[in-house]
């Protein structure tokens, strides 16, 4: 890599002209992200979208952990309007990543939960460590899943499995997430970097225009399914009555 193209709010982009690696988080608190981090991810994606020479973009959390979702500390005693804004900014970041014209890969280690799971699913491929935990345990807090959140899962694993995961709020092992098709690739923990290198080396031998055309063709075919969810206006992100006491109870248990 030759330097850092973007650096803001614990989000950096290392770009060597053909590959960009977006690294996020501090390596602490399972890389739970605040609104400013989601905003920085959206800006990073926007900065890469017009780079015609890029073959691929890799998303990776610091410290051997992908992302535990949004930082709940930001929502403790926060007005509902601020919580809604945070979720909308998260969604904007996810869409900016989905809209990148070049292939994208999420490297899932440790945890990919809630918004972190959505961040991984916003990428084309997911290289997942066997010990990783993946899921959407948002029902425990009174979070209301949006159509876009649900669609990212349902397109991969179908409506029944998506409802099962959202209803139950359970986390999946990397092996189970791969078995049901939620993530694309499963490797031993020690083989994550080797598998990433293999995928990128394979892409390096292919025509960049063909890679982008393949991605665009698949995405266009899915537009009848993804378009309606994207056109929905943002609604309440949480249950106004249930969310505050559940957040308070979460922090009481932690304390």
C-alpha positions as YAML, in Angstrom:
chain: A
units: angstrom
residues:
- id: 1
  name: UNK
  ca: [0.00, 0.00, 0.00]
- id: 2
  name: UNK
  ca: [1.19, 3.49, -0.75]
- id: 3
  name: UNK
  ca: [-0.01, 5.80, 1.96]
- id: 4
  name: UNK
  ca: [-3.42, 6.65, 3.30]
- id: 5
  name: UNK
  ca: [-5.97, 8.23, 0.99]
- id: 6
  name: UNK
  ca: [-8.59, 9.03, 3.63]
- id: 7
  name: UNK
  ca: [-8.30, 9.19, 7.41]
- id: 8
  name: UNK
  ca: [-11.12, 10.38, 9.65]
- id: 9
  name: UNK
  ca: [-13.01, 9.21, 12.72]
- id: 10
  name: UNK
  ca: [-11.09, 5.93, 13.02]
- id: 11
  name: UNK
  ca: [-11.77, 5.07, 9.38]
- id: 12
  name: UNK
  ca: [-8.78, 4.85, 7.02]
- id: 13
  name: UNK
  ca: [-8.43, 3.98, 3.35]
- id: 14
  name: UNK
  ca: [-5.14, 2.56, 2.10]
- id: 15
  name: UNK
  ca: [-5.14, 2.73, -1.69]
- id: 16
  name: UNK
  ca: [-2.34, 1.46, -3.93]
- id: 17
  name: UNK
  ca: [-4.12, 2.33, -7.17]
- id: 18
  name: UNK
  ca: [-5.65, -1.09, -7.85]
- id: 19
  name: UNK
  ca: [-6.77, -2.18, -4.37]
- id: 20
  name: UNK
  ca: [-8.27, -0.14, -1.53]
- id: 21
  name: UNK
  ca: [-8.48, -1.45, 2.03]
- id: 22
  name: UNK
  ca: [-10.96, 0.34, 4.30]
- id: 23
  name: UNK
  ca: [-10.08, -0.23, 7.95]
- id: 24
  name: UNK
  ca: [-12.39, 0.95, 10.72]
- id: 25
  name: UNK
  ca: [-12.76, 1.01, 14.48]
- id: 26
  name: UNK
  ca: [-10.26, 1.36, 17.28]
- id: 27
  name: UNK
  ca: [-9.79, -2.34, 18.05]
- id: 28
  name: UNK
  ca: [-11.64, -1.79, 21.34]
- id: 29
  name: UNK
  ca: [-15.25, -2.50, 22.32]
- id: 30
  name: UNK
  ca: [-15.51, -4.95, 19.39]
- id: 31
  name: UNK
  ca: [-15.27, -1.98, 16.99]
- id: 32
  name: UNK
  ca: [-18.75, -0.71, 17.84]
- id: 33
  name: UNK
  ca: [-19.23, 2.37, 15.65]
- id: 34
  name: UNK
  ca: [-20.70, 5.77, 16.45]
- id: 35
  name: UNK
  ca: [-22.62, 7.96, 14.01]
- id: 36
  name: UNK
  ca: [-19.43, 9.81, 13.07]
- id: 37
  name: UNK
  ca: [-17.87, 6.50, 12.05]
- id: 38
  name: UNK
  ca: [-20.79, 5.57, 9.80]
- id: 39
  name: UNK
  ca: [-20.52, 9.03, 8.24]
- id: 40
  name: UNK
  ca: [-16.80, 8.48, 7.65]
- id: 41
  name: UNK
  ca: [-17.48, 5.10, 6.05]
- id: 42
  name: UNK
  ca: [-19.97, 6.72, 3.68]
- id: 43
  name: UNK
  ca: [-17.41, 9.38, 2.76]
- id: 44
  name: UNK
  ca: [-14.74, 6.74, 2.23]
- id: 45
  name: UNK
  ca: [-16.98, 4.80, -0.13]
- id: 46
  name: UNK
  ca: [-17.86, 7.97, -2.02]
- id: 47
  name: UNK
  ca: [-14.16, 8.77, -2.41]
- id: 48
  name: UNK
  ca: [-13.57, 5.37, -4.01]
- id: 49
  name: UNK
  ca: [-16.63, 5.14, -6.25]
- id: 50
  name: UNK
  ca: [-15.11, 7.15, -9.09]
- id: 51
  name: UNK
  ca: [-11.72, 5.43, -9.04]
- id: 52
  name: UNK
  ca: [-11.70, 3.71, -12.43]
- id: 53
  name: UNK
  ca: [-8.42, 1.90, -11.76]
- id: 54
  name: UNK
  ca: [-9.58, 0.10, -8.62]
- id: 55
  name: UNK
  ca: [-10.13, -3.63, -9.01]
- id: 56
  name: UNK
  ca: [-11.46, -4.26, -5.50]
- id: 57
  name: UNK
  ca: [-12.26, -2.79, -2.09]
- id: 58
  name: UNK
  ca: [-11.70, -4.70, 1.17]
- id: 59
  name: UNK
  ca: [-13.47, -3.80, 4.43]
- id: 60
  name: UNK
  ca: [-11.82, -4.86, 7.67]
- id: 61
  name: UNK
  ca: [-12.11, -4.03, 11.36]
- id: 62
  name: UNK
  ca: [-9.10, -3.27, 13.52]
- id: 63
  name: UNK
  ca: [-7.71, -5.62, 16.12]
- id: 64
  name: UNK
  ca: [-8.90, -8.89, 14.60]
- id: 65
  name: UNK
  ca: [-12.60, -8.02, 15.04]
- id: 66
  name: UNK
  ca: [-15.04, -6.94, 12.34]
- id: 67
  name: UNK
  ca: [-17.81, -4.91, 14.00]
- id: 68
  name: UNK
  ca: [-20.32, -5.32, 16.83]
- id: 69
  name: UNK
  ca: [-22.67, -2.77, 15.24]
- id: 70
  name: UNK
  ca: [-23.44, 0.66, 16.59]
- id: 71
  name: UNK
  ca: [-22.00, 1.92, 19.86]
- id: 72
  name: UNK
  ca: [-24.88, 1.69, 22.34]
- id: 73
  name: UNK
  ca: [-23.28, 4.34, 24.57]
- id: 74
  name: UNK
  ca: [-24.33, 6.91, 22.00]
- id: 75
  name: UNK
  ca: [-27.99, 6.03, 22.53]
- id: 76
  name: UNK
  ca: [-28.15, 6.03, 26.32]
- id: 77
  name: UNK
  ca: [-30.64, 8.79, 27.21]
- id: 78
  name: UNK
  ca: [-30.50, 10.09, 23.62]
- id: 79
  name: UNK
  ca: [-33.61, 11.71, 22.09]
- id: 80
  name: UNK
  ca: [-35.45, 9.39, 19.71]
- id: 81
  name: UNK
  ca: [-34.75, 11.78, 16.84]
- id: 82
  name: UNK
  ca: [-31.01, 11.35, 17.40]
- id: 83
  name: UNK
  ca: [-31.34, 7.58, 17.48]
- id: 84
  name: UNK
  ca: [-33.30, 7.68, 14.22]
- id: 85
  name: UNK
  ca: [-30.65, 9.90, 12.63]
- id: 86
  name: UNK
  ca: [-27.92, 7.49, 13.69]
- id: 87
  name: UNK
  ca: [-29.70, 4.56, 12.07]
- id: 88
  name: UNK
  ca: [-30.31, 6.53, 8.88]
- id: 89
  name: UNK
  ca: [-26.63, 7.42, 8.68]
- id: 90
  name: UNK
  ca: [-25.77, 3.76, 9.15]
- id: 91
  name: UNK
  ca: [-28.09, 2.92, 6.25]
- id: 92
  name: UNK
  ca: [-26.52, 5.62, 4.09]
- id: 93
  name: UNK
  ca: [-23.09, 4.11, 4.71]
- id: 94
  name: UNK
  ca: [-24.32, 0.64, 3.79]
- id: 95
  name: UNK
  ca: [-25.83, 1.90, 0.55]
- id: 96
  name: UNK
  ca: [-22.66, 3.79, -0.36]
- id: 97
  name: UNK
  ca: [-20.72, 0.55, 0.00]
- id: 98
  name: UNK
  ca: [-23.31, -1.45, -1.94]
- id: 99
  name: UNK
  ca: [-23.17, 1.11, -4.74]
- id: 100
  name: UNK
  ca: [-19.42, 0.81, -5.25]
- id: 101
  name: UNK
  ca: [-18.96, -0.36, -8.87]
- id: 102
  name: UNK
  ca: [-16.00, -2.64, -8.15]
- id: 103
  name: UNK
  ca: [-16.04, -5.96, -6.23]
- id: 104
  name: UNK
  ca: [-16.04, -5.65, -2.44]
- id: 105
  name: UNK
  ca: [-14.98, -8.10, 0.28]
- id: 106
  name: UNK
  ca: [-15.67, -8.05, 4.01]
- id: 107
  name: UNK
  ca: [-13.16, -9.86, 6.23]
- id: 108
  name: UNK
  ca: [-15.21, -11.18, 9.17]
- id: 109
  name: UNK
  ca: [-13.25, -12.00, 12.30]
- id: 110
  name: UNK
  ca: [-14.50, -12.03, 15.87]
- id: 111
  name: UNK
  ca: [-17.99, -10.56, 15.66]
- id: 112
  name: UNK
  ca: [-20.29, -9.16, 12.96]
- id: 113
  name: UNK
  ca: [-23.46, -8.23, 14.85]
- id: 114
  name: UNK
  ca: [-26.35, -5.87, 14.17]
- id: 115
  name: UNK
  ca: [-25.07, -3.02, 12.04]
- id: 116
  name: UNK
  ca: [-21.79, -4.93, 11.73]
- id: 117
  name: UNK
  ca: [-23.63, -7.87, 10.18]
- id: 118
  name: UNK
  ca: [-25.34, -5.45, 7.80]
- id: 119
  name: UNK
  ca: [-21.97, -3.92, 6.93]
- id: 120
  name: UNK
  ca: [-20.63, -7.34, 5.98]
- id: 121
  name: UNK
  ca: [-23.73, -8.10, 3.90]
- id: 122
  name: UNK
  ca: [-23.36, -4.78, 2.07]
- id: 123
  name: UNK
  ca: [-20.21, -6.27, 0.54]
- id: 124
  name: UNK
  ca: [-20.28, -8.69, -2.39]
- id: 125
  name: UNK
  ca: [-18.31, -11.41, -0.60]
- id: 126
  name: UNK
  ca: [-17.55, -12.26, 3.01]
- id: 127
  name: UNK
  ca: [-14.39, -14.14, 4.01]
- id: 128
  name: UNK
  ca: [-15.35, -15.49, 7.42]
- id: 129
  name: UNK
  ca: [-13.17, -16.99, 10.14]
- id: 130
  name: UNK
  ca: [-14.53, -20.23, 11.58]
- id: 131
  name: UNK
  ca: [-14.57, -18.78, 15.11]
- id: 132
  name: UNK
  ca: [-16.54, -15.66, 14.07]
- id: 133
  name: UNK
  ca: [-20.04, -14.92, 15.36]
- id: 134
  name: UNK
  ca: [-22.56, -13.42, 12.93]
- id: 135
  name: UNK
  ca: [-26.12, -12.24, 13.52]
- id: 136
  name: UNK
  ca: [-28.77, -9.60, 14.13]
- id: 137
  name: UNK
  ca: [-29.67, -9.64, 17.86]
- id: 138
  name: UNK
  ca: [-31.55, -6.37, 17.56]
- id: 139
  name: UNK
  ca: [-34.93, -7.54, 18.87]
- id: 140
  name: UNK
  ca: [-33.45, -7.65, 22.37]
- id: 141
  name: UNK
  ca: [-33.28, -3.85, 22.41]
- id: 142
  name: UNK
  ca: [-36.54, -2.87, 20.76]
- id: 143
  name: UNK
  ca: [-34.86, -1.94, 17.46]
- id: 144
  name: UNK
  ca: [-37.25, -1.98, 14.48]
- id: 145
  name: UNK
  ca: [-35.59, -3.63, 11.45]
- id: 146
  name: UNK
  ca: [-36.05, -1.68, 8.23]
- id: 147
  name: UNK
  ca: [-37.01, -3.23, 4.91]
- id: 148
  name: UNK
  ca: [-33.43, -2.68, 3.73]
- id: 149
  name: UNK
  ca: [-32.03, -4.51, 6.76]
- id: 150
  name: UNK
  ca: [-34.35, -7.46, 6.18]
- id: 151
  name: UNK
  ca: [-33.75, -7.53, 2.42]
- id: 152
  name: UNK
  ca: [-29.97, -7.84, 2.80]
- id: 153
  name: UNK
  ca: [-30.51, -11.04, 4.72]
- id: 154
  name: UNK
  ca: [-33.52, -12.42, 2.84]
- id: 155
  name: UNK
  ca: [-31.78, -12.16, -0.53]
- id: 156
  name: UNK
  ca: [-29.15, -14.56, 0.79]
- id: 157
  name: UNK
  ca: [-31.01, -16.97, 3.05]
- id: 158
  name: UNK
  ca: [-34.69, -16.54, 2.17]
- id: 159
  name: UNK
  ca: [-37.61, -15.04, 4.09]
- id: 160
  name: UNK
  ca: [-38.22, -17.86, 6.58]
- id: 161
  name: UNK
  ca: [-34.63, -18.07, 7.80]
- id: 162
  name: UNK
  ca: [-34.44, -14.28, 7.94]
- id: 163
  name: UNK
  ca: [-37.55, -14.13, 10.11]
- id: 164
  name: UNK
  ca: [-36.20, -16.92, 12.30]
- id: 165
  name: UNK
  ca: [-32.97, -14.99, 12.92]
- id: 166
  name: UNK
  ca: [-34.71, -11.68, 13.50]
- id: 167
  name: UNK
  ca: [-37.36, -13.20, 15.77]
- id: 168
  name: UNK
  ca: [-34.84, -15.16, 17.83]
- id: 169
  name: UNK
  ca: [-32.06, -12.58, 17.96]
- id: 170
  name: UNK
  ca: [-29.46, -15.35, 18.13]
- id: 171
  name: UNK
  ca: [-25.91, -15.24, 16.86]
- id: 172
  name: UNK
  ca: [-24.62, -17.82, 14.39]
- id: 173
  name: UNK
  ca: [-21.24, -19.47, 14.34]
- id: 174
  name: UNK
  ca: [-19.18, -18.79, 11.24]
- id: 175
  name: UNK
  ca: [-19.83, -22.37, 10.16]
- id: 176
  name: UNK
  ca: [-23.61, -22.06, 10.48]
- id: 177
  name: UNK
  ca: [-23.66, -18.66, 8.78]
- id: 178
  name: UNK
  ca: [-21.78, -20.21, 5.86]
- id: 179
  name: UNK
  ca: [-23.95, -23.33, 5.77]
- id: 180
  name: UNK
  ca: [-27.16, -21.35, 5.33]
- id: 181
  name: UNK
  ca: [-25.60, -18.96, 2.80]
- id: 182
  name: UNK
  ca: [-25.45, -15.81, 4.90]
- id: 183
  name: UNK
  ca: [-21.70, -15.47, 4.20]
- id: 184
  name: UNK
  ca: [-19.88, -16.58, 1.09]
- id: 185
  name: UNK
  ca: [-16.64, -18.16, 2.35]
- id: 186
  name: UNK
  ca: [-15.58, -19.96, 5.53]
- id: 187
  name: UNK
  ca: [-11.93, -20.54, 6.42]
- id: 188
  name: UNK
  ca: [-9.90, -21.53, 9.45]
- id: 189
  name: UNK
  ca: [-8.91, -18.58, 11.61]
- id: 190
  name: UNK
  ca: [-5.28, -18.93, 10.55]
- id: 191
  name: UNK
  ca: [-6.20, -18.91, 6.85]
- id: 192
  name: UNK
  ca: [-8.10, -15.63, 6.63]
- id: 193
  name: UNK
  ca: [-5.27, -13.57, 5.17]
- id: 194
  name: UNK
  ca: [-4.22, -16.36, 2.81]
- id: 195
  name: UNK
  ca: [-7.77, -16.69, 1.46]
- id: 196
  name: UNK
  ca: [-8.05, -12.93, 1.00]
- id: 197
  name: UNK
  ca: [-4.76, -12.95, -0.89]
- id: 198
  name: UNK
  ca: [-5.95, -15.83, -3.08]
- id: 199
  name: UNK
  ca: [-9.18, -14.05, -4.01]
- id: 200
  name: UNK
  ca: [-7.41, -10.78, -4.79]
- id: 201
  name: UNK
  ca: [-4.73, -12.55, -6.84]
- id: 202
  name: UNK
  ca: [-7.43, -14.29, -8.85]
- id: 203
  name: UNK
  ca: [-9.13, -10.97, -9.56]
- id: 204
  name: UNK
  ca: [-5.82, -9.38, -10.53]
- id: 205
  name: UNK
  ca: [-5.67, -11.67, -13.56]
- id: 206
  name: UNK
  ca: [-9.11, -10.65, -14.81]
- id: 207
  name: UNK
  ca: [-10.23, -7.63, -16.82]
- id: 208
  name: UNK
  ca: [-11.42, -4.85, -14.46]
- id: 209
  name: UNK
  ca: [-14.23, -3.93, -16.87]
- id: 210
  name: UNK
  ca: [-15.49, -7.52, -16.82]
- id: 211
  name: UNK
  ca: [-15.49, -7.62, -13.02]
- id: 212
  name: UNK
  ca: [-17.49, -4.41, -12.82]
- id: 213
  name: UNK
  ca: [-19.88, -5.53, -15.54]
- id: 214
  name: UNK
  ca: [-20.52, -8.81, -13.72]
- id: 215
  name: UNK
  ca: [-21.33, -6.95, -10.51]
- id: 216
  name: UNK
  ca: [-23.58, -4.46, -12.32]
- id: 217
  name: UNK
  ca: [-25.43, -7.25, -14.13]
- id: 218
  name: UNK
  ca: [-26.21, -9.13, -10.93]
- id: 219
  name: UNK
  ca: [-27.27, -5.94, -9.13]
- id: 220
  name: UNK
  ca: [-29.54, -4.86, -12.01]
- id: 221
  name: UNK
  ca: [-31.25, -8.24, -11.95]
- id: 222
  name: UNK
  ca: [-31.96, -7.83, -8.24]
- id: 223
  name: UNK
  ca: [-33.35, -4.30, -8.52]
- id: 224
  name: UNK
  ca: [-37.00, -5.44, -8.57]
- id: 225
  name: UNK
  ca: [-36.34, -6.89, -5.11]
- id: 226
  name: UNK
  ca: [-33.98, -4.28, -3.66]
- id: 227
  name: UNK
  ca: [-35.53, -1.16, -5.20]
- id: 228
  name: UNK
  ca: [-38.76, -1.00, -3.13]
- id: 229
  name: UNK
  ca: [-36.87, -1.30, 0.15]
- id: 230
  name: UNK
  ca: [-34.50, 1.48, -0.88]
- id: 231
  name: UNK
  ca: [-37.35, 3.77, -1.86]
- id: 232
  name: UNK
  ca: [-39.07, 3.50, 1.50]
- id: 233
  name: UNK
  ca: [-38.69, 6.73, 3.51]
- id: 234
  name: UNK
  ca: [-36.85, 6.32, 6.81]
- id: 235
  name: UNK
  ca: [-39.22, 5.45, 9.62]
- id: 236
  name: UNK
  ca: [-38.78, 5.08, 13.37]
- id: 237
  name: UNK
  ca: [-35.70, 3.00, 14.04]
- id: 238
  name: UNK
  ca: [-36.72, 1.93, 17.55]
- id: 239
  name: UNK
  ca: [-39.86, 1.47, 19.63]
- id: 240
  name: UNK
  ca: [-40.12, 4.73, 21.54]
- id: 241
  name: UNK
  ca: [-41.61, 3.07, 24.63]
- id: 242
  name: UNK
  ca: [-39.63, -0.16, 24.71]
- id: 243
  name: UNK
  ca: [-36.20, 1.02, 23.59]
- id: 244
  name: UNK
  ca: [-35.20, 3.41, 26.44]
- id: 245
  name: UNK
  ca: [-35.82, 0.94, 29.29]
- id: 246
  name: UNK
  ca: [-34.11, -1.86, 27.38]
- id: 247
  name: UNK
  ca: [-31.04, 0.30, 26.75]
- id: 248
  name: UNK
  ca: [-31.04, 1.35, 30.41]
- id: 249
  name: UNK
  ca: [-31.31, -2.29, 31.50]
- id: 250
  name: UNK
  ca: [-28.44, -3.22, 29.20]
- id: 251
  name: UNK
  ca: [-26.15, -0.67, 30.83]
- id: 252
  name: UNK
  ca: [-27.35, -1.55, 34.32]
- id: 253
  name: UNK
  ca: [-26.30, -5.15, 33.69]
- id: 254
  name: UNK
  ca: [-22.94, -4.00, 32.34]
- id: 255
  name: UNK
  ca: [-22.34, -1.80, 35.36]
...
